[in-house]
Amino acid sequence: MATSTSFLEERLDAGALPIAVGDVLAIFLLVTVGVIQHNGVSYLSADPVGWVLTAVPFLIGWLVTAPLLGAYSPGAAESAKSAVPLGVRSWLAATVVGMAIRWTPLFEGGVELTFVAVMLVLGSVALGVWRTLYFKLV
């Protein structure tokens, strides 16, 4: 019988830690670019809490879904060929979770279909590019 420890052990590889750090930075960068596009650069210093709170639902979504879907499994740490699809499928689920969180009264912003599409596509591209670059540089 599988335990929760063995379940996570199969999905988490310490060798994927640099990828995990880069993933979080890529997600935060994606949200930052969106915040700047909609509010201007001055918003980052005028309302840093609002800026960070914009990213929080997606970071929560990522932290919940990425380990479960194998974004940091041993295969993810071996090559871009496996790391990119694992990251993208995790991002698709993370976006759904992030949007569900944004839909609650706890976070401002709401959920519009175009925003969902933009986050799905640009997040997938951002993580795919980052993960590809990682394996080119390492």
N, C-alpha and C positions, 0 to 999 in steps of 0.2 A: 504494500500500500504506500502510495506517495505521501510524503509529508510536505508541509509548506516550506520547510527548509530545503528539501531536495528539489522542489519545484523552482524556487528562486535560484538555487545553485546551478541549475541547468540553464538559466536565463541570464545570469550575471557572471561576467568574466572580468577579473581585475585588469586584464590587458586592454579592456575597452574603456577604461577611465578617461584617457585623453579624448576619446571620441565623445564621451558623455559631456565633458566640460565644453567641448566645441559645439555640441548640439544645443546646450543651454544658451551659449553665447549667440549662436545663429538664430535661435528663436527670439531672444531678446533684441538682437539687431533688427530682425524682421519687424517686430512690433515698434521699435524705435523709428524706423523708416516710415512706417504707417502713421505714427503719431506726428512726426515732422510734416508729412504730406498734408495731414488734415489740420494741424494746429500751428505749424511753423516751428522753427528751431527754438524760439524764445520760450515756448511752452515747457521745454525740458527743464529749464531753470525756474520758470514761473510756477510750475506745478509738478515737482518731481514725484510727489506721491501719486498723483493722477497718472503720470507716465508709467510708474512701476505697477500700479493697479491695473493698467491696461494689459500688461504682460502676465499678471498672476494667473488668470483662468487658463491660459494656454500652457504655462509652466506646470500648473497642477495637473492638467490633462496629460502633459508629457510625462511627468513623474509617475503618474498612475499607469499609463498605458505602455510606455516604452519597455519597462522591465518585463511586463506580462507578455508582450508580443515579440520579445527576443531582440530588441534593438541593441542590447549589450551582451548577447550570448557569445559563446566562443567563436562562432562563425562570423559575427560582426567585427571581431578584432583581427580577422585573417586577411580580408581583401575587400576592395571596393565592390567587387561583384556580388558579394553577400551583404556587405554593410549598407549599401545604398537602398536596396529593396526593403531590408529590415527597418531602416530609418523611415522610409516613405510610408510603409504600411502603419508604422507606429504613429507617424504624424497624422495620418487620416483619422485614426481613432482619437488621438489627442485633440484634434480640432473639434470633433464632435463633443467630447467632454468639455473642452474650453467654451464652446458655444452654449452648451447646456448651463454651465456656470454663469456665463454672461446673461443668460435669459432670466436668472433669478434676481430678486430685488437686492441681493448683496453687492452686485456690481453694476455700474452704469455702462451704457453703450448699446445694449440690446443686441439683437441678431437680425441682420438683413441678409437675404439670399446672396446678394452680390458680395457682401463681406465674407460670407461662408466660402464662396467660390474663390475669392482672392486669397484667403488664408490657406485653403486646401492646395491651390496651385503654387503660390509663392513659397509657402512653407515647405512643400515637397521639393521645389527647386533649390531653396536655400540649404536644406539638409542634404540633398543629393550632391550639390556642388561642394559643400563643406566636406562631406565624407569622401568624395572623390579626391579633393585636394589633399586631405589628410594622408591618403595612401600614396599619392604622388610625392609628397614631401618626406614621408617616413621611410 
